[in-house]
Amino acid sequence: MSKRIGLILAALLVVAFAIPSFAADVKIKGDFNNRFMVYTDHNDWLDSEKGVLKDGSSSETWGEAKYRMWFDASTNDGKVKGVYALEIGALEYGKPGQGKSSGGSYSGDAINIETRWLYTDFQLPWACEKARIRMGLQPFTVNSYFWAETIMGVTSDFAFGPVNLNLAWLRPYRDETKDPDDDVEDLDAFYARVNFSPVDTVKVGIFGVYMTGDGDEDPTAPGYKGVSSQYYQVKHLGNRTELDLFNLGVDGKADIGPVFVKWDLIYQTGSVDSTNFVEDYSGYKYNEASKADEDFDVNAWFAHVDVGMNFGAVKLTYTGWYASGDDDASDSDFDGFMSVDIDRADSICVLEGGYTDDDYFGENVGILDKGLIFNKLALDFKASKKLKVGASIIYMMTAEDIEYTNPETGKDYSEDQIGFEFDTYLKYKIYDNLEFAVNAGYLFSGDAMDFFERDSRDSATTYDSMDGSADEDIFISTCRFRYKF
């Protein structure tokens, strides 16, 4: 592995020294992030949407490194640019067997050596103020609550005075076939956005995304996974479904003196066909009415607002969002809002707010397919040029009740309270480009967290603690030393 890294870096250095003779400007940038799990009492919870809350403490402490480096080669006039970024990590201290090959699908996911970005960006020789095309594996953002990650595609950016137009074609999944009797069942996404400023202090964006693809798996075949509330995101559908998903949204921000407002509103409709829906989170189905090869109509929405005020070195912010949930797992409707591929750090205990952010419970704006009502009041204080501290209180509940059955007793429960969470952080600039940060979060679990509770006895899982009342709170504290250049 180290030999492979050395060869890559050597080749890039040769290119970097050779390019000046071709009148190009080469920049090397890096983000070297050393992260530590200071302590958590529920490491069983931090399992990427597979987490559970076992009776008692599952405490852990570890260290890891995630390093990113990218090479930006552009012509002197800036009209053509090529970018190659690699990522190594997150490598945990002492953890074996972490090697995987690089990839180019959702999030560019792989470990050890990952091709994070690989794209060419160039100016079109047109008369308009700005007309650029970018193609390849690239950072892509529709909206931070809907789709904001690395993806393969061709994107464009045009400027006409105060108006910006973005158009894109993305290819999250390619189905290769060499059989003339097989259908090509790719997954494609088409994106359009218009940004404008009606006044100097207000920015507004209107966007639409259409995703379409045909599934190449038989939903009646043994072992077919279908759509699970455990992985209720478009990126987890893969090529297992026939997808026609329309997303229309408006977002923006306004600054009125010390007051600022940000907003997002997204409506989602369409269909997810030739699949089935199951609740297999805990190894059993609470939706026995699910049928194979069923068609589902999508009707969901999401709304978010930030409202805040700056008082010199102090900033007070309220953040609230509503992600619709599905209230009936047995019908043929998907009413839960389904993001594509995002990373949300709004909560340390429930989302990706910990600095060891490869270990988390959820990254979505909802929990399972039940949506989420999220309320957060945050206070940030910039004590000096080097020191910043803050604290927040969060209240969370699902938009629709989590309905579940204890598989041992057969008793039914219906709960929606995720609970109150208290978070705090400190960030300190040791040097201009080296930051130390530490944070901590404590979730006082609401009764809906009972759904995730398990008992472990002699390596066997039991459900005695699943009684409609939450018994396990969650504490997480992480820190990092981050060098960026």
C-alpha angles and dihedrals in degrees: 000000000000089000090053092051090048093052092050093049092045091052091049092050091051089052092046092055094042098048098070089072087062093054095252131141115227123195127183117205131181145188112196107185119186109188134185134193098221092189142325128180092204112045086154087070094057098074107117100264092325094084124132134184109237121199107271131005125328095185124184143171126187146150130227143170130222114183126185126186128175136187119215114194115182137164115255091254091050094235095122127035134174123196130193119179128179131190130204116193165301083236113175119214108262097356112135131209100035100136122120134155122258121265143196106207129093109346092356084264122201137108133239100014111021126172096228099175133006114165148129121226121192142168117243113231093243132130097240119104095255132006117160133165125202123190133180136035103344146153107271131185129184095160129334090238095048113028127354115144146092116297141158115254151095117275133179138198123199128180124201106178108292093353125087123196123197123190127176146172115202129188109201093166134022122196108203117202133176096177114098089213094057124089119231104242106189126161114231134179127200120197136188130175136175119198123189142156115229087187132007095261097046130069123187132186130192118192145170133195126191118191121189135172144140122238120237098197128089108239090203094056119107112264096023107151102203119181116328127192086225090069101028099164132103092241089061093055090073109174095319097105143046102247131196107163125169120192124185122181149164126204138165150133140238134199118204107177107293092348121090132185131190126183143181130186122178130177119198127196140152133081144292106204140185096026141090136234123231137169101223096151094118099026097269136082122240089179102067090160091071111118130199119251095021129155119228128199116218121219113158142133144193132205130184137175136181117195120179149147135218118222101184105278092001126081124189117194135180115200121189134168140170121206112185119239137206114256099189121043092185099061130081096252132099104205096161115102110249119204119199107222123333144144117221121189098179093115129038096203103039105024134029099290094121115095090233085068097166086075113060143122101237140002098184132096089240138046114240107321091313098091124221141257105208126188124177134172112193133185119197124187125190100205094179142339088281105033130065127168134178148168137198143186120216132192118193135182133161117256090231128028120269101236115198145153129225100239092213102045098027091226117147126225136185120193138157107177113109092173146227120312128194117201133181136175145182126202124189129181106223087180130356091269101029120075131185116201135174130181141173137195134190123194118202095205121231121215094268087070087069086081089070097046122114138172121223120207120170092337091308123116119230132176104219091123092054096096106128094268126094115239104170127069122193130230124185131173124177138169139189145195106211125189115191127179 
